[in-house]
Structures are given as C-alpha cells and as structure tokens.
Amino acid sequence: MASQADVRRIALSLPATEEAPNHFAFSVRNQGKLKGFLRVWMERVAPRKARVPQPNVIAVRVANLFDKDFLLALDQLLTEAWRCQAPKELDPKKKAPRRGAAAPSRRS
C-alpha cells in the first residue's frame, strides 16, 4: 500500500502540480484556475459535525464511471486523475493531431 509520502511524490512529479498549503490535496492549473485531482477523504463521522480527514483514504477525480472502474484495477490512478484536470498543453496524450494530417476518408 502506498504511503502519503508516496502519493505526494507521485503527484508532485506530474507537470504543473500544486499542493494545497493547509491540507493534503493536489491541483493542476488549467486556464488560470486550480483544478483539484486528488485529496484526502473527508468523512462526516457525526451528523451535523464537521468532516474529519481520513488519512488512509484518498479521493481522486475521474472522467466518468467507466474510467473509474477501469482505473481501480490499475496502478496509474494518480496520473489519470491528474490527466482529467490538466490542460491539453501539459499532457502529451491530449495533444491535438498535427495540422495538415490527412483526415480519414468516408466511403458511402
């Protein structure tokens, strides 16, 4: 099982990642706004009381429920969570196809 130090190391190795100054959470700046992709789980242990951090559980952003199920079976969960929030210019997998590339032809 990964420790918080492992999670911090992986998260901060991703481009343009920022750690929240007052709690265990990580974001990437996208169009000038911080977009969170990972945080410690905050659990409400008593009704009408403030939530408390559960340091053994993290919450990560996913694109959709299919991705959630798929990613739970992988070890690259943090990278994929970051990819959901990062701008295209930071992620080589999101880069648009080169201009001038031939479009696929359609046949009737």
GUDO-242024 format. One record per residue (C-alpha): residue number from 1; residue in three letters; chain; x, y, z. Coordinates in Angstrom, 1 decimal, decimal comma. Layout:
NUM  ALA  A  X  Y  Z
...
***
This chain:
1  MET  A  0,0  0,0  0,0
2  ALA  A  1,3  3,5  -0,9
3  SER  A  2,0  5,9  1,9
4  GLN  A  1,1  9,6  1,9
5  ALA  A  4,8  10,3  1,1
6  ASP  A  4,5  8,0  -2,0
7  VAL  A  1,3  9,7  -3,1
8  ARG  A  2,9  13,2  -2,6
9  ARG  A  6,0  12,2  -4,6
10  ILE  A  3,9  10,8  -7,5
11  ALA  A  1,5  13,8  -7,5
12  LEU  A  4,3  16,4  -7,4
13  SER  A  6,2  14,6  -10,2
14  LEU  A  3,3  15,5  -12,6
15  PRO  A  3,7  18,8  -14,6
16  ALA  A  2,3  22,0  -13,0
17  THR  A  1,0  20,2  -9,9
18  GLU  A  0,5  22,3  -6,8
19  GLU  A  0,0  21,1  -3,3
20  ALA  A  -2,6  22,8  -1,0
21  PRO  A  -0,8  24,7  1,8
22  ASN  A  -3,1  23,7  4,6
23  HIS  A  -4,3  20,1  3,8
24  PHE  A  -3,4  17,0  1,7
25  ALA  A  -4,7  18,0  -1,7
26  PHE  A  -3,2  18,5  -5,1
27  SER  A  -4,3  20,5  -8,1
28  VAL  A  -3,2  21,5  -11,6
29  ARG  A  -3,7  25,0  -13,1
30  ASN  A  -6,0  24,9  -16,1
31  GLN  A  -6,9  28,2  -17,8
32  GLY  A  -5,8  30,1  -14,8
33  LYS  A  -7,9  28,1  -12,3
34  LEU  A  -6,7  25,4  -9,9
35  LYS  A  -8,4  22,1  -10,7
36  GLY  A  -8,2  19,5  -7,9
37  PHE  A  -7,4  16,0  -8,9
38  LEU  A  -6,5  14,4  -5,6
39  ARG  A  -7,3  15,0  -1,9
40  VAL  A  -7,6  13,2  1,4
41  TRP  A  -11,0  11,8  2,0
42  MET  A  -13,1  14,0  4,4
43  GLU  A  -15,6  11,9  6,3
44  ARG  A  -18,6  13,0  8,4
45  VAL  A  -18,3  10,8  11,5
46  ALA  A  -21,2  12,5  13,3
47  PRO  A  -24,3  14,2  12,0
48  ARG  A  -24,2  18,0  11,8
49  LYS  A  -20,5  18,0  12,7
50  ALA  A  -17,5  19,0  10,6
51  ARG  A  -16,0  16,4  8,4
52  VAL  A  -12,6  14,9  9,5
53  PRO  A  -9,7  13,8  7,3
54  GLN  A  -9,2  10,1  6,9
55  PRO  A  -5,5  9,9  6,0
56  ASN  A  -5,7  6,3  4,8
57  VAL  A  -8,2  7,1  2,0
58  ILE  A  -7,7  9,4  -1,0
59  ALA  A  -10,3  10,8  -3,4
60  VAL  A  -9,3  11,2  -7,0
61  ARG  A  -11,0  12,8  -10,0
62  VAL  A  -12,1  10,5  -12,9
63  ALA  A  -13,6  11,4  -16,2
64  ASN  A  -16,6  9,0  -15,9
65  LEU  A  -17,9  5,8  -14,2
66  PHE  A  -16,4  3,5  -16,8
67  ASP  A  -13,0  5,1  -16,3
68  LYS  A  -13,5  4,8  -12,5
69  ASP  A  -14,0  1,0  -12,7
70  PHE  A  -11,2  0,6  -15,2
71  LEU  A  -8,7  2,7  -13,2
72  LEU  A  -9,4  1,0  -9,9
73  ALA  A  -7,7  -2,1  -11,5
74  LEU  A  -4,6  -0,1  -12,4
75  ASP  A  -1,7  1,4  -10,5
76  GLN  A  -1,7  4,7  -12,6
77  LEU  A  -4,7  6,1  -10,7
78  LEU  A  -2,9  9,4  -9,7
79  THR  A  -1,6  10,0  -13,2
80  GLU  A  -5,1  9,5  -14,7
81  ALA  A  -6,7  11,8  -12,1
82  TRP  A  -4,2  14,5  -13,0
83  ARG  A  -4,9  13,9  -16,7
84  CYS  A  -8,6  14,6  -16,1
85  GLN  A  -7,9  18,1  -14,9
86  ALA  A  -4,7  19,1  -16,7
87  PRO  A  -4,8  21,4  -19,7
88  LYS  A  -4,0  19,9  -23,1
89  GLU  A  -0,6  21,6  -23,5
90  LEU  A  0,7  19,7  -20,4
91  ASP  A  -0,5  16,3  -21,4
92  PRO  A  1,0  14,6  -24,4
93  LYS  A  -1,9  12,2  -24,7
94  LYS  A  -4,3  15,1  -25,1
95  LYS  A  -2,4  16,9  -27,9
96  ALA  A  -4,4  17,6  -31,0
97  PRO  A  -3,5  15,9  -34,3
98  ARG  A  -1,0  17,9  -36,4
99  ARG  A  -2,4  20,3  -38,9
100  GLY  A  -2,2  19,1  -42,4
101  ALA  A  -2,7  15,4  -41,4
102  ALA  A  -5,0  13,7  -43,8
103  ALA  A  -8,5  13,1  -42,4
104  PRO  A  -9,9  9,6  -42,7
105  SER  A  -11,9  9,2  -45,9
106  ARG  A  -15,5  8,3  -45,9
107  ARG  A  -16,9  5,8  -48,3
108  SER  A  -20,6  5,5  -49,0
***
